[in-house]
Every structure is written in C-alpha cells, then in structure tokens.
Amino acid sequence: MKKKIRNYVWGEDSEVSGPRNYFRESIMINSLKQHVKLGKILDAGCGTGSLSIRLANDGYNLISMDSSALSLRHLIDKVKQHGLQKKIVVKKGSILNMPFRKNFFDGVVCGEVLEHMKNDKKALSEIQRVLKPGGVCIVTTPGHPENWDISDYISGHERRYTKADLYQKFKDEHFRNISCNFIGFPLNNLWHKFIYVPYLLKKMQNSKNMKHQKSKNSIFMSSQFFQKLFSQIFYFDFIFYFLQKGNILLVTAKK
C-alpha cells in the first residue's frame, strides 16, 4: 500500500470528491463574493480547476496556478470546452515562490492546498505578498488532527490543522480580520467515513482511473449534475455549525 500511495497521481482525476467537493467550493465562492465583487483572482493550487471554472462562470477573471503539469492539462481542456479562454489564464508555478509581483490580486482562493505543504508558513507569506492591500484570501484545509486517517496518507497530507494553530499562522503573516471556523458536521463527516474513504480505497486497488470506468460510483462522483444536486444535503450541517466539529476548516482573511 505504501508504494501505491507514494506513486498515486492525483492529476489523473477530475473532482474525485464528488458532491462534498462541490459543496466546499460553493462555500468558498459565496465567501469570496461577500468581499470581492469583481477583480483579478488567483486560484493557488488549482488542481484540475473545478473551482476556477465556476468562478469564471460567475464573472471573475482568474489566473489558475498549479505545480502539476498533468492537472493543468485537464484544466486547459476544460477552459476550451467552456469557452473561458478570456477569463482564465493557466499558469504553472509553485505556491512557495509565485511568479507574480507584490500587490497584484484582489483575491486569492486556496482550497485543500496548505495541508500538502511542508513549509505552509512560506505559502501563506506568498499569498499575503501577492494580495493587494485590503485583498481577501479564502482558504480551506482539513481540520481536527485527531481525525487523521488513511485518506490523509493517500492524499499526501503533511498535517491536519487545529483552529487555533491555523488562526495563529495567518496572524503571524500579518493577515487581519481573520475568520477561522469548522464546517461540515455531521453529514460531511459521515460522507467522508462511509462513502469517500471506501471510494478512495477502491481507486487505489484499480490500475485504471475510475473516472473512465462505467461503474455507478464513478458516474456519480464525476457527474456535474449529480455533484450539484447532492451537494445541497450538506447545507443541513449548518444547523450544527456552533458545535465546530466539522472536518473542513474555512478561513477568510484580509491583507
């Protein structure tokens, strides 16, 4: 298993998390809209670009950056399919040393990236550098270190965060108006345990990318229609928001 985990290529997949991923992106989009109506947005660590596509369709101009050439090829195909060549610029680069000048972006979105960085402090420093004064960053990461499981190993995570630790990291990099909260309990947690982790383990046992197989699970997970439809169930979790037991940490912060 360790060899498979080490060699697994995430760039072969599009939106592996299905409806839960769609829900998380929806929360990020809604948070960004509250602070940045229009402007130039950086999707830092964009992966195969599902969030970038949705933001562009909502009117934002983006630079979508990732270090994986394979992931970016998926995104370039999607940009062409959606006719968004004028809205999205695809850029290869590292979040640890971004090829942009200081005070360049009105907003930065960074979804499920920091937990992969050995030097997350440097990553946050770079986000702060490229933001304009008053610019906003929206970040999500896995939370609750005590909930670490096999999916974290498979995903190549360096850590899960506590709320206090992540808040302090933003404060240390001179962000202000920091909001840091857990979302996604109980349905999100149940989805992770009983649907996502078994699905992920099954993928690890197959030599082929499940997205290209005709199983019901594969069709469900990769279908945009089903992702959007079934993502609505996760809004139920906001009833229990005050408990702060969700696995997703959502941060909104200003420069």
C-alpha positions in Angstrom: 0.0 0.0 0.0 2.8 2.5 0.8 4.2 2.2 -2.7 0.8 2.8 -4.3 0.2 5.8 -2.0 3.6 7.3 -2.9 3.2 6.8 -6.6 -0.5 7.8 -7.0 -1.0 10.6 -9.5 -3.9 12.8 -8.5 -3.6 14.8 -11.7 -5.3 11.8 -13.5 -8.5 12.5 -11.7 -11.1 15.3 -12.0 -13.1 16.2 -8.9 -12.6 13.0 -7.0 -14.6 14.1 -4.0 -18.0 14.4 -5.8 -20.8 16.4 -4.1 -18.8 17.2 -1.0 -16.1 18.9 -3.1 -18.9 20.8 -4.9 -20.3 21.9 -1.5 -16.9 23.1 -0.3 -16.3 25.1 -3.4 -19.7 26.6 -3.1 -18.9 27.9 0.4 -15.6 29.3 -0.9 -17.3 31.1 -3.8 -20.0 32.6 -1.5 -17.3 33.8 0.9 -15.4 35.4 -1.9 -18.5 37.1 -3.3 -19.1 38.8 0.1 -15.7 40.6 -0.1 -14.7 40.8 -3.8 -17.4 41.5 -6.4 -15.1 41.8 -9.4 -11.4 41.8 -10.0 -8.4 39.5 -10.6 -8.4 36.3 -8.6 -5.6 33.8 -8.1 -6.6 30.1 -7.7 -3.5 29.0 -5.9 -3.0 25.2 -6.2 -5.9 25.0 -8.6 -5.5 21.3 -9.4 -7.8 20.3 -12.3 -9.6 23.6 -12.0 -13.2 22.9 -10.9 -13.2 26.0 -8.7 -11.6 28.1 -11.4 -14.3 27.2 -13.9 -17.1 28.0 -11.5 -15.5 31.4 -10.5 -15.0 32.3 -14.2 -18.6 31.5 -15.0 -19.6 33.8 -12.1 -17.7 36.7 -13.9 -14.3 36.7 -12.2 -11.0 36.9 -14.1 -8.5 34.3 -12.9 -5.0 33.2 -13.0 -5.1 29.5 -12.2 -1.8 28.1 -11.0 -0.6 24.7 -10.0 2.7 22.8 -9.9 1.3 19.7 -11.7 1.5 19.9 -15.5 -0.8 16.9 -15.7 -3.5 18.7 -13.7 -3.1 21.8 -15.8 -3.7 19.9 -19.0 -7.0 18.8 -17.6 -7.8 22.4 -16.8 -6.8 23.7 -20.2 -9.1 21.2 -21.8 -12.0 22.4 -19.6 -11.3 26.0 -20.3 -11.6 25.3 -24.0 -14.8 23.3 -23.5 -16.4 26.1 -21.6 -15.2 28.8 -23.9 -13.4 30.6 -21.0 -10.1 31.4 -22.7 -10.6 35.1 -22.0 -11.5 34.6 -18.3 -8.8 32.1 -17.2 -5.1 32.2 -17.6 -3.4 28.9 -16.8 0.0 29.2 -15.2 2.5 26.5 -13.9 4.1 27.5 -10.7 4.7 26.8 -7.0 2.7 28.5 -4.2 6.0 28.7 -2.3 7.5 31.0 -4.9 4.8 32.6 -7.0 5.7 34.3 -10.3 3.7 37.4 -9.6 4.6 40.9 -8.4 3.6 42.3 -5.0 0.0 43.6 -4.5 -1.3 42.0 -7.7 -4.5 40.2 -6.9 -7.8 41.4 -5.5 -8.5 37.9 -4.1 -6.8 34.5 -3.6 -8.6 31.2 -3.2 -6.6 28.3 -2.0 -8.6 25.1 -1.5 -7.1 22.0 0.1 -3.5 23.0 -0.5 -1.8 24.1 2.7 -2.0 20.7 4.2 0.2 19.4 1.4 3.0 22.0 2.1 5.9 21.1 4.2 6.5 24.9 4.6 3.0 26.2 4.9 4.4 29.4 6.5 6.1 30.3 3.3 2.9 29.5 1.3 0.9 31.9 3.5 3.7 34.5 3.2 3.5 34.3 -0.6 -0.3 34.6 -0.6 0.0 37.7 1.6 2.6 39.2 -0.7 0.6 38.9 -3.9 -2.6 40.2 -2.4 -3.4 43.9 -2.8 -3.9 45.9 0.4 -7.4 45.1 1.5 -7.4 42.0 -0.7 -9.1 38.8 0.6 -8.0 35.2 0.7 -10.3 32.3 1.1 -8.7 29.0 2.3 -9.9 25.6 3.2 -8.0 22.8 4.8 -8.7 19.5 6.7 -9.1 20.0 10.4 -9.0 18.0 13.6 -5.7 16.2 13.8 -7.3 13.5 15.9 -9.4 12.5 12.8 -6.3 11.7 10.7 -7.0 8.5 8.6 -5.9 6.5 5.6 -7.2 9.2 3.2 -4.6 11.7 4.6 -1.8 9.3 3.7 -3.2 8.6 0.3 -3.7 12.3 -0.4 -0.1 13.2 0.7 -1.1 15.4 3.6 1.6 16.7 5.9 -0.9 17.6 8.6 -4.5 18.4 9.7 -5.0 21.7 11.5 -6.5 22.8 14.8 -8.5 26.0 14.6 -6.0 27.8 17.0 -3.0 26.7 15.0 -4.3 27.8 11.6 -5.5 31.1 13.0 -2.1 31.8 14.5 -0.3 31.0 11.2 -2.4 33.7 9.5 -1.8 36.1 12.3 1.9 35.5 12.1 1.9 36.5 8.4 0.1 39.8 9.2 -3.3 39.0 7.9 -6.2 40.8 9.6 -9.9 40.3 10.1 -9.2 36.6 10.3 -12.3 34.3 10.4 -11.4 30.6 11.0 -14.2 28.1 11.6 -15.1 24.4 11.1 -17.9 23.4 8.8 -19.3 20.1 7.8 -20.8 18.2 10.8 -22.4 15.7 10.8 -23.3 14.8 7.2 -19.9 15.8 5.8 -18.1 13.7 8.3 -20.4 10.7 7.6 -19.8 11.1 3.9 -16.1 11.1 4.4 -16.1 7.9 6.5 -18.7 5.8 4.7 -18.5 7.0 1.1 -15.4 8.9 0.3 -12.8 6.7 2.1 -14.2 3.4 0.7 -14.3 5.0 -2.8 -10.7 6.2 -2.5 -9.5 2.8 -1.3 -11.3 1.2 -4.2 -9.5 3.5 -6.6 -6.2 2.5 -5.1 -6.9 -1.1 -5.9 -7.6 -0.4 -9.5 -4.9 0.2 -12.1 -7.3 2.3 -14.2 -8.6 5.7 -13.3 -12.2 5.1 -12.1 -13.4 8.3 -13.8 -13.0 6.4 -17.1 -14.8 3.3 -15.9 -18.6 2.8 -16.2 -19.3 1.9 -12.6 -22.3 3.7 -10.9 -19.9 5.1 -8.3 -17.7 6.6 -11.0 -20.5 8.2 -12.9 -22.0 9.6 -9.7 -18.7 11.1 -8.5 -17.7 12.7 -11.8 -21.1 13.9 -13.0 -21.5 17.7 -12.6 -25.3 17.4 -12.4 -25.2 14.9 -9.5 -22.4 16.8 -7.8 -24.5 20.0 -7.8 -27.8 18.2 -6.9 -26.5 16.1 -4.0 -24.2 18.8 -2.6 -27.4 20.5 -1.3 -27.6 17.9 1.5 -24.5 19.3 3.2 -26.2 22.6 3.9 -28.0 20.7 6.6 -24.7 20.8 8.6 -25.0 24.5 9.3 -27.7 23.7 11.8 -24.9 22.2 13.9 -22.3 24.9 13.0 -22.0 26.0 16.6 -20.5 22.6 17.6 -17.4 23.2 15.5 -16.9 19.5 14.8 -16.7 19.5 11.0 -13.6 18.3 9.2 -13.3 21.3 7.0 -11.6 24.5 8.2 -12.7 27.6 6.3 -10.5 30.7 6.7 -11.3 34.2 5.4 -8.7 36.8 5.9 -7.7 40.3 4.6 -4.3 41.8 3.9 
